[in-house]
Amino acid sequence: MIFFKNLEQHKNILHGVLERKDGSVNPFSNAKAEENVLWAVKDAGHGQVAVDNLIFADQPHGNNVYHCPSDIGGYIKLNTDGLISASSGQVLVVKTADCLPILIYDPEKNQVAAIHAGRKGLIKGIIENATIALNSNIRSLIVGIGPHIKKCCYHLKEQDKEIKDSKWQKYSQERDGKYYFDLTQIAFEQLQNLGIKKENIEDMGICTFCEAERFFSARKRDSQPDFYTKEKDIFPCFGSFIGLKT
């Protein structure tokens, strides 16, 4: 499990990003998957978090954000890619395997958010919707961007080439007949355009495809089907979580 340096400075929250060795978190209906997250959360929270405090996003690659009420736990929120909590003990979990896991802390209002941001979600405005839902002083937000597929490895499928003729063209680069897309740059620009300070944004700088031995990568699995033979899940993912300590 790894951690963001900027979020570690705030002692009233717990967070973490699971590695492949910590186990897969997909599908969420799998008790073993929830157990993998639970052990990581307990480790980060020194055993102070109960299993029914975990809240997962269903993640349909959209832009919906859900503000979790204080009385829920052990919950999977359907049709959302973003979760927000201002309740101590609630731990928000997103799963990724090339998409961006984005964790946010608002130190002024003492609330947290976890976002699953794939290409579709970024284009649809998931980051902007999350900041609107937080209703925060934007410049105070602390943001961590976890491991995801980088522009070195993320090339678009044939049917996605229309992007090269849209406003997203500046984020693509043609190499050897393929269009490589920079999800990291999109996220950074969107965050900064909203008013979040550059120095408050931390990118772990890890490409999931390049480091597929350490983190799950959907692209690696698709190109090398036998790469994750040890994992029994059809679609293995790693989890990222954040929550307010009790």
Secondary structure, DSSP 4 states (H G I P E B T S, - for coil): -B--HHHHT-TTEEEEE--GGG----STTSHHHHHHHHHHHHHHTTT---GGGEEEE---SS--EEE--TT--SEEETT-SEEEE-SBT-EEEEEESSSEEEEEEETTTTEEEEEEE-HHHHHHTHHHHHHHHHT--GGG-EEEE--B--TTT-B--GGGGGGGGSTTGGGEEEETTEEEE-HHHHHHHHHHHTT--GGGEEE---BTTTTTTTS--HHHHHHSTTTTTT--SSS--EEEEEEE--
